[in-house]
Amino acid sequence: MKIFTIGFTKKSAETFFGRLKNSGAKRLIDVRLNNVSQLAGFTKRNDLSLFRSIVLLEEILNEYVVAAVLQSGQPLFQSLNSLGTAVTRRALNRYNAWAAIRKRAKVAGFLTPVGCHTWRATGITIYLENDGRLEHAQQMAGHESPRTTKLYDRTKDEITLSEVERIRL
């Protein structure tokens, strides 16, 4: 195992995380004694999980671009021909995206209707359950207001057995 350190003082978040990404590191360990203080203007404890998720998302998208053999300027998500056997090189429209999601949800055994916003809510909820910050979820979702992002937060939806046992007849 090789261990490296990257200092962050007097560096922008872009510079710091660019170096981190380019290092090819497989694991990031925050060794600061007090990782809730804002030492460099961007490195509070929860900020690191945001940047890790952005780096991971970029890696996933890059793998998709390579696997889909996309050329520069082509749409990231493309529609299929009428047989569903080849991409058309045209952008996937919202109706086709919704149909594809419903079809895959049905195959996966979902009993309730599923759409694009189901996955958005799932992603935001999982991010927040893993100590993500609402402001960062808002930024990733591209929402103008944290109130909009909060509409997708399902962290309070889980009802515990102790809550059910409060029902007395």
Stockholm file with secondary structure:
# STOCKHOLM 1.0

chainA/1-169         MKIFTIGFTKKSAETFFGRLKNSGAKRLIDVRLNNVSQLAGFTKRNDLSLFRSIVLLEEILNEYVVAAVLQSGQPLFQSLNSLGTAVTRRALNRYNAWAAIRKRAKVAGFLTPVGCHTWRATGITIYLENDGRLEHAQQMAGHESPRTTKLYDRTKDEITLSEVERIRL
#=GR chainA/1-169 SS CCCCCCCCTTCCHHHHHHHHHHHTCSCCCCCCSCTTSCSSSSCCHHHHHHHHHHHHHHHHHHHHHHHTTCCTTSCSSEEECTTSSSEEEEECCHHHHHHHHHHHHHHTTCCSCCCHHHHHHHHHHHHHHTTCCHHHHHHHHTCSSHHHHHHTCCTTCCCCHHHHTTCCC
#=GC SS_cons         CCCCCCCCTTCCHHHHHHHHHHHTCSCCCCCCSCTTSCSSSSCCHHHHHHHHHHHHHHHHHHHHHHHTTCCTTSCSSEEECTTSSSEEEEECCHHHHHHHHHHHHHHTTCCSCCCHHHHHHHHHHHHHHTTCCHHHHHHHHTCSSHHHHHHTCCTTCCCCHHHHTTCCC
//
